[in-house]
Amino acid sequence: MDNKLKVYRKESKLTLEELAGMGGTTKSYIWEIENQRATPGLKRAYSISKALGKSVYDVFPDDQEYKTETITITTKVK
């Protein structure tokens, strides 16, 4: 999963260790996420994003394209 964790961490002038402490995780796990070797669950992604003052969607953008379709609903009147 591509993410902007490293960009926002550096903008915030935080070390891996500082962000890990703020996000409730370890320095090595932050490094793994930054280097796309690990993908955090929603709760952990939220904690890390909150520590950076960003939304989850800012730090972990959803780049997947979703197929959308239009559904027409009709009702039969009696």
C-alpha positions in Angstrom: 0.0 0.0 0.0 1.5 3.3 -1.0 1.4 5.9 1.7 2.7 9.4 2.5 3.9 8.5 6.0 7.5 9.4 5.5 6.7 12.7 3.8 4.4 13.8 6.6 6.8 12.5 9.3 9.7 14.5 7.8 7.5 17.6 7.4 6.7 17.3 11.1 10.4 16.9 11.8 9.7 13.8 13.8 12.1 10.8 14.1 10.9 7.3 13.6 11.2 6.8 17.3 9.2 9.9 18.2 6.4 9.1 15.8 6.3 5.5 17.0 5.9 6.7 20.6 3.1 9.1 19.6 1.4 6.5 17.4 1.6 3.7 20.0 3.9 1.4 18.0 7.6 0.7 17.4 10.2 2.5 15.5 10.8 -0.6 13.3 7.1 -0.9 12.5 7.0 2.8 11.4 10.0 2.1 9.1 8.3 -1.0 7.7 5.1 1.0 6.9 7.2 3.8 5.3 8.9 1.3 3.1 5.8 -0.7 2.1 6.9 -3.8 4.0 3.9 -3.6 6.3 0.3 -2.4 6.1 -1.2 -1.1 9.3 -4.7 -2.0 10.3 -7.3 0.7 10.5 -6.8 1.4 14.3 -3.1 1.7 13.9 -3.3 3.8 10.7 -5.7 6.1 12.6 -3.3 6.4 15.6 -0.4 7.2 13.4 -2.3 9.7 11.3 -3.7 11.4 14.4 -0.1 11.8 15.8 0.8 13.6 12.5 -2.3 15.8 12.7 -3.5 14.3 9.4 -6.5 12.2 8.3 -6.1 8.5 7.6 -6.9 9.3 3.9 -4.1 11.9 3.8 -1.5 9.5 5.1 -2.8 6.4 3.5 -4.6 7.4 0.3 -6.9 5.0 -1.4 -5.6 4.8 -4.9 -7.8 1.9 -5.9 -10.3 2.5 -8.6 -13.8 1.3 -7.9 -16.3 0.4 -10.5 -19.5 2.3 -10.0 -22.8 1.7 -11.6 -26.1 3.4 -11.6 -29.0 1.5 -10.2 -32.5 2.5 -11.1 -35.3 1.7 -8.6 -38.8 1.6 -9.8 -41.9 0.8 -7.7 -45.0 -0.7 -9.0 -48.1 1.3 -8.0 -51.2 -0.7 -7.4 
